[in-house]
Each structure stands twice: as C-alpha cells, then as structure tokens.
Amino acid sequence: MRVRVKIDDRSFWWRRSFLGENISNGNWIIALILSLACGGAIYSGWIWTGVGLGVASALSFVWNESVAKTATIVGS
C-alpha cells in the first residue's frame, strides 16, 4: 500500500509556516515589515507610533490572515 504525501504547491505567500496551520508566510513578512517600521519610529523619537506599530506587528503573526491585513491597515 502506497502512502501519498501531499506537497504544498501554493505560492510562498500562502504556505503555512512551521508554527501552525493558520500562520502563513505572508503573516511573517507583514510582521517583519511592521516591526522594522516600529524600530525606525522609536529610533526617530516617535514613541507612540512605534508602540502602535509594535502591537500591529505582534498581532499580524499571531493570528490568521484577516487579522494580519487589519493590523497592516491600522499600522499604515
């Protein structure tokens, strides 16, 4: 009896990451961009903006794709 192994043939953006089914690679990319913007804002002296971007980056990789998109909109 043969065992079939399903290969994930979706694009890199939509593939799930190693942390779980609901966390895609797109979430990690969004979180990285938002956290870099957070660091830049805090470095420039925009503390509250940096805190907001930090929270948005944390939310974008913790939950599913719709939360990541909402956090990106709020962070922008």
N, C-alpha and C positions, 0 to 999 in steps of 0.2 A: 504494500500500500504506500503510495506516494504522499508525502506531506507537501502541501502547497504553501509557499512563502509569498505573502503579498508584499510587493515592492511599492513603496510610496512614490508614485510618479507625478505628484503635484509639484508646482513650482516651489522654489526655495522659500518664497514669502509665506506660502500657506502650509508648509510642512510643520508637523508638530515638533516641539523641541524635546529634549530628554527629560524635562521636568514634568511633563504631563500632556494629556490629550488636548486640553483647552488652551495651552500656551504655545502659540506658533512662533516661528522665527520672525515674523513681522512684528510681533509684540516686542521681541528683544531689540530689533532695530529701532523701533519707536522709542523704547525706554532708553537706549543708548544716546540717541539724539537729544531727548529731553534732559537727560542727566548732564550731558555736556553743556547744554544751554543753561542749566541750573548752575553749574560751576562757573561759567562765564559771567552770569548775572551776579553771583555772590562776590566774585573777584572784582567786578566793576563797582560794587557798593550797593547794588540793588537787592537788598536782603529779602524783602517780602516777595519780590518777583522770583528770586531764587528759591525761596521756600515753596512757592506755588508750583514752580517747575519741578522741584524735587518730589512733591506729592504726586504730581501728574505722571512723572516717570515711574514712581513706585506702583501706582495703580495700573499703568499700561502693561506691565509684565506679570502682574499678579493675577489678573482676571482675564476674561475672554476678549475676543476681537472687538466687540462693540464698546466695551469699557476702554480699550486702548484707543479707539477712534475718538471717543468722547474726551478722554484725557488729552489727546493731541489737540483737539479743538479748544479746550479750556486753556491748555498750555500756550497755545499760539496767541 
